[in-house]
């Protein structure tokens, strides 16, 4: 229906001479706006946004504390053992971080639900605001028409003049009613602004939560895993280096022992008893050397396997 026709239809339904008609005028739209206001207030009384902000601050505080605790910075600064203190601190706080992250995800969903409800309220409020404006326009049209009628009636006989006076009282009553409706219109306009601000705030917090959950937290996890992996690599390599040194020293001793036995055997060829004992010692020394080599080979392979496993864990 054309808006002007709708306003005219509303005006035709208002009997200015009937007090109850004025009292009921636009009461439906006014009650709807009041109901929307109450529902908005209930949404505003929830602490979802406030709790979300608190959790974000708690998480950022934990991240800062981990950094202050001495987390290694830069790949070149990951010396063997340098990550151990940070890793211990990380283990102490990891459960708290994941718990807060889980709660944040719930808050994010709640904020999006709040925004969906807020959007519905906004549309309802806008619809009732437009409806109320039509009632106000219709009431103003009735007042203009009634004032013209009252002016004409004043110039008539006593009955007409009495009717004009009664009409003026009715006009005054309707003007007060329109004033009340304009206050409701102002409230509806203010609610529209409030809902816009609330939706914007909720959206910003939800976006910040999303960044933390999809970027900040995973990046922190990857960096932590990388730093831990590098530290483990260096520890494994350092252990292998020490094992190599020990094995080389043992091999050197066995080589010297074998050389001495060989020299002694050369010098005592005619001593059968000595040669028998020397052969036993030589055989044992050779077997020991072989065991040292095998142990070193196994140790090297284990270190290589450990580093491969660490590298797989570090892949992102």
C-alpha positions as CSV (number, residue, x, y, z in Angstrom):
1,X,0.0,0.0,0.0
2,X,1.2,3.5,-0.8
3,X,2.5,5.2,2.4
4,X,0.2,8.3,2.0
5,X,-2.8,6.0,1.6
6,X,-1.7,4.1,4.7
7,X,-1.4,7.3,6.7
8,X,-4.8,8.4,5.5
9,X,-6.3,5.0,6.5
10,X,-4.8,5.4,10.0
11,X,-6.2,8.9,10.3
12,X,-9.6,7.8,9.3
13,X,-9.6,5.2,12.0
14,X,-8.9,7.8,14.7
15,X,-12.0,9.4,16.3
16,X,-10.7,12.5,17.9
17,X,-13.9,13.1,19.8
18,X,-13.6,9.7,21.5
19,X,-11.0,9.8,24.4
20,X,-10.4,6.0,24.3
21,X,-9.6,6.2,20.6
22,X,-6.9,8.7,21.4
23,X,-5.6,6.6,24.3
24,X,-5.4,3.5,22.1
25,X,-3.9,5.4,19.1
26,X,-0.5,3.8,18.1
27,X,-0.5,1.8,21.4
28,X,0.5,-1.4,19.5
29,X,3.6,0.2,18.0
30,X,4.4,1.9,21.3
31,X,4.2,-1.4,23.2
32,X,6.3,-3.2,20.6
33,X,9.0,-0.6,20.9
34,X,8.9,-1.0,24.7
35,X,9.1,-4.7,24.4
36,X,12.1,-4.4,22.0
37,X,13.7,-2.1,24.6
38,X,13.3,-4.7,27.3
39,X,14.7,-7.5,25.2
40,X,17.7,-5.3,24.2
41,X,18.3,-4.5,27.9
42,X,18.4,-8.2,28.7
43,X,21.0,-8.7,25.9
44,X,23.0,-5.8,27.3
45,X,23.0,-7.3,30.7
46,X,24.8,-10.5,29.5
47,X,28.6,-10.4,30.2
48,X,29.6,-12.2,27.1
49,X,31.6,-9.3,25.6
50,X,33.1,-8.4,29.0
51,X,34.1,-11.9,29.7
52,X,35.6,-12.3,26.2
53,X,37.7,-9.2,26.7
54,X,38.9,-10.6,30.1
55,X,39.9,-13.9,28.6
56,X,41.7,-12.2,25.8
57,X,43.7,-10.1,28.3
58,X,44.4,-13.3,30.3
59,X,45.8,-15.0,27.3
60,X,47.9,-12.1,26.2
61,X,49.2,-11.8,29.8
62,X,50.3,-15.5,29.7
63,X,52.0,-15.0,26.3
64,X,53.9,-12.0,27.7
65,X,54.9,-14.0,30.8
66,X,56.3,-16.7,28.7
67,X,58.3,-14.2,26.7
68,X,59.5,-12.6,29.9
69,X,60.5,-16.0,31.2
70,X,63.2,-16.1,28.7
71,X,61.8,-17.9,25.6
72,X,64.6,-18.2,23.0
73,X,64.4,-15.6,20.2
74,X,65.8,-16.2,16.8
75,X,67.0,-19.6,15.4
76,X,70.7,-18.7,15.9
77,X,70.2,-18.3,19.6
78,X,68.8,-21.8,20.3
79,X,71.8,-23.3,22.1
80,X,71.6,-26.7,23.7
81,X,69.5,-26.5,26.9
82,X,68.5,-22.9,26.2
83,X,64.9,-23.9,25.7
84,X,64.5,-26.0,28.8
85,X,63.4,-23.3,31.2
86,X,60.9,-21.9,28.7
87,X,59.7,-25.4,28.0
88,X,59.0,-26.0,31.7
89,X,57.1,-22.8,31.9
90,X,55.2,-23.7,28.8
91,X,54.2,-27.0,30.3
92,X,53.0,-25.3,33.4
93,X,50.8,-22.9,31.5
94,X,49.8,-25.0,28.5
95,X,46.6,-26.4,30.1
96,X,45.5,-22.9,31.1
97,X,46.1,-21.6,27.6
98,X,44.1,-24.3,26.0
99,X,41.3,-24.0,28.6
100,X,41.1,-20.2,27.9
101,X,41.2,-20.8,24.2
102,X,38.3,-23.2,24.4
103,X,36.3,-20.8,26.5
104,X,37.1,-18.0,24.0
105,X,35.7,-20.2,21.2
106,X,32.5,-20.5,23.1
107,X,32.4,-16.8,23.7
108,X,33.0,-16.2,20.0
109,X,29.9,-18.3,19.2
110,X,27.9,-16.5,21.8
111,X,28.9,-13.1,20.4
112,X,27.8,-14.2,16.9
113,X,24.5,-15.4,18.4
114,X,24.1,-12.1,20.2
115,X,24.7,-10.3,16.9
116,X,22.1,-12.4,15.1
117,X,19.6,-11.6,17.9
118,X,20.6,-7.9,17.8
119,X,20.1,-7.8,14.0
120,X,16.6,-9.3,14.4
121,X,15.8,-6.7,17.1
122,X,17.2,-3.9,14.9
123,X,14.9,-4.9,12.0
124,X,11.9,-5.1,14.3
125,X,12.8,-1.8,15.9
126,X,13.2,-0.2,12.4
127,X,9.8,-1.6,11.3
128,X,8.0,-0.3,14.5
129,X,9.8,3.1,14.1
130,X,8.5,3.5,10.6
131,X,5.1,2.4,11.8
132,X,5.1,4.9,14.6
133,X,6.1,7.7,12.2
134,X,3.1,6.9,10.1
135,X,0.9,7.2,13.2
136,X,2.5,10.5,14.1
137,X,1.9,11.8,10.6
138,X,-1.7,10.6,10.7
139,X,-2.2,12.2,14.1
140,X,-0.8,15.5,12.9
141,X,-3.1,15.4,9.8
142,X,-6.1,14.8,12.1
143,X,-5.0,17.7,14.3
144,X,-4.7,20.0,11.3
145,X,-8.1,19.0,10.0
146,X,-9.7,19.3,13.4
147,X,-8.2,22.8,14.0
148,X,-9.8,24.0,10.7
149,X,-13.1,22.5,11.7
150,X,-12.9,24.1,15.2
151,X,-12.2,27.5,13.6
152,X,-15.2,27.2,11.4
153,X,-17.4,26.1,14.3
154,X,-16.4,29.1,16.4
155,X,-18.2,31.4,14.0
156,X,-21.4,29.4,14.3
157,X,-24.2,29.4,16.9
158,X,-23.8,28.5,20.6
159,X,-24.0,24.8,19.9
160,X,-21.3,25.0,17.3
161,X,-19.2,27.1,19.6
162,X,-19.6,24.5,22.4
163,X,-18.6,21.8,20.0
164,X,-15.6,23.9,18.9
165,X,-14.5,24.2,22.6
166,X,-14.9,20.4,23.1
167,X,-13.0,19.9,19.8
168,X,-10.1,22.1,21.1
169,X,-9.9,19.9,24.3
170,X,-9.8,16.8,22.1
171,X,-7.1,18.4,20.0
172,X,-5.0,19.2,23.1
173,X,-5.5,15.6,24.3
174,X,-4.3,14.3,20.9
175,X,-1.3,16.7,20.9
176,X,-0.2,15.3,24.3
177,X,-0.6,11.8,22.9
178,X,1.5,12.7,19.9
179,X,4.2,14.2,22.2
180,X,4.2,10.8,24.0
181,X,4.6,9.0,20.7
182,X,7.5,11.3,19.7
183,X,9.2,10.4,22.9
184,X,8.8,6.7,21.9
185,X,10.1,7.5,18.5
186,X,13.2,9.2,20.0
187,X,13.7,6.1,22.2
188,X,13.5,3.8,19.1
189,X,16.0,6.0,17.3
190,X,18.4,5.8,20.2
191,X,18.0,2.0,20.4
192,X,18.9,1.8,16.7
193,X,22.1,3.6,17.5
194,X,22.8,1.5,20.6
195,X,22.2,-1.7,18.7
196,X,24.6,-0.6,15.9
197,X,27.3,0.2,18.5
198,X,26.7,-3.1,20.3
199,X,26.8,-5.1,17.1
200,X,30.0,-3.3,16.0
201,X,31.7,-4.0,19.4
202,X,30.6,-7.7,19.3
203,X,31.9,-8.0,15.8
204,X,35.3,-6.5,16.7
205,X,35.7,-8.8,19.7
206,X,34.6,-11.8,17.7
207,X,37.2,-10.9,15.0
208,X,39.9,-10.5,17.6
209,X,39.0,-13.9,19.1
210,X,39.1,-15.4,15.6
211,X,42.6,-13.9,15.0
212,X,43.8,-15.3,18.3
213,X,42.4,-18.8,17.7
214,X,43.3,-19.1,14.0
215,X,46.6,-17.1,13.9
216,X,48.2,-16.1,17.2
217,X,47.7,-19.4,19.0
218,X,48.7,-21.7,16.1
219,X,51.7,-19.5,15.4
220,X,52.8,-19.6,19.0
221,X,52.3,-23.4,19.0
222,X,54.4,-23.8,15.9
223,X,57.2,-21.5,17.2
224,X,57.2,-23.4,20.5
225,X,57.4,-26.8,18.7
226,X,60.1,-25.4,16.4
227,X,62.2,-24.1,19.3
228,X,61.7,-27.3,21.3
229,X,62.6,-29.4,18.3
230,X,65.8,-27.4,17.6
231,X,66.8,-27.8,21.2
232,X,66.2,-31.5,21.1
233,X,68.2,-31.8,17.9
234,X,71.1,-30.0,19.5
235,X,70.9,-32.2,22.6
236,X,70.9,-35.3,20.4
237,X,73.8,-34.1,18.3
238,X,75.8,-33.1,21.4
239,X,75.2,-36.5,22.9
240,X,76.3,-38.1,19.7
241,X,79.4,-35.9,19.6
242,X,80.3,-37.1,23.2
243,X,79.7,-40.7,22.2
244,X,82.0,-40.3,19.2
245,X,84.7,-38.9,21.4
246,X,84.4,-41.7,23.9
247,X,84.3,-44.3,21.1
248,X,87.4,-42.8,19.4
249,X,89.3,-42.8,22.8
250,X,88.3,-46.5,23.3
251,X,89.3,-47.4,19.8
252,X,92.6,-45.6,20.3
253,X,93.2,-47.7,23.4
254,X,92.3,-50.9,21.7
255,X,94.6,-50.1,18.7
256,X,97.5,-49.4,21.1
257,X,96.7,-52.6,22.9
258,X,96.7,-54.6,19.7
259,X,99.9,-53.0,18.5
260,X,101.6,-53.8,21.8
261,X,100.4,-57.4,21.7
262,X,101.6,-57.8,18.1
263,X,105.0,-56.4,19.1
264,X,105.2,-58.7,22.1
265,X,104.2,-61.7,19.9
266,X,106.9,-60.8,17.4
267,X,109.5,-60.7,20.2
268,X,108.4,-64.0,21.9
269,X,107.8,-66.3,18.9
270,X,109.5,-69.2,20.6
271,X,107.4,-69.0,23.8
272,X,104.4,-71.2,23.1
273,X,102.7,-70.4,26.4
274,X,103.1,-66.7,25.9
275,X,101.9,-66.9,22.2
276,X,98.8,-68.8,23.3
277,X,97.9,-66.2,25.9
278,X,98.8,-63.4,23.6
279,X,96.5,-64.8,20.9
280,X,93.6,-64.9,23.3
281,X,94.2,-61.3,24.3
282,X,94.6,-60.2,20.7
283,X,91.3,-62.0,19.8
284,X,89.6,-60.3,22.7
285,X,91.0,-56.9,21.8
286,X,89.8,-57.2,18.1
287,X,86.3,-58.3,19.3
288,X,86.2,-55.3,21.7
289,X,87.2,-53.0,18.9
290,X,84.4,-54.5,16.7
291,X,81.9,-54.0,19.5
292,X,83.0,-50.4,19.9
293,X,82.5,-49.8,16.2
294,X,79.1,-51.5,16.2
295,X,78.0,-49.5,19.3
296,X,79.0,-46.3,17.6
297,X,77.2,-47.3,14.4
298,X,74.0,-48.0,16.4
299,X,74.4,-44.8,18.3
300,X,74.8,-42.8,15.1
301,X,71.7,-44.5,13.6
302,X,69.6,-43.8,16.7
303,X,70.7,-40.2,16.7
304,X,69.8,-40.0,13.0
305,X,66.4,-41.6,13.6
306,X,65.7,-39.3,16.6
307,X,66.5,-36.2,14.5
308,X,64.2,-37.5,11.7
309,X,61.4,-38.0,14.2
310,X,62.0,-34.5,15.6
311,X,62.0,-33.0,12.1
312,X,58.6,-34.7,11.4
313,X,57.2,-33.3,14.7
314,X,58.5,-29.8,13.7
315,X,56.8,-29.9,10.3
316,X,54.1,-27.2,10.0
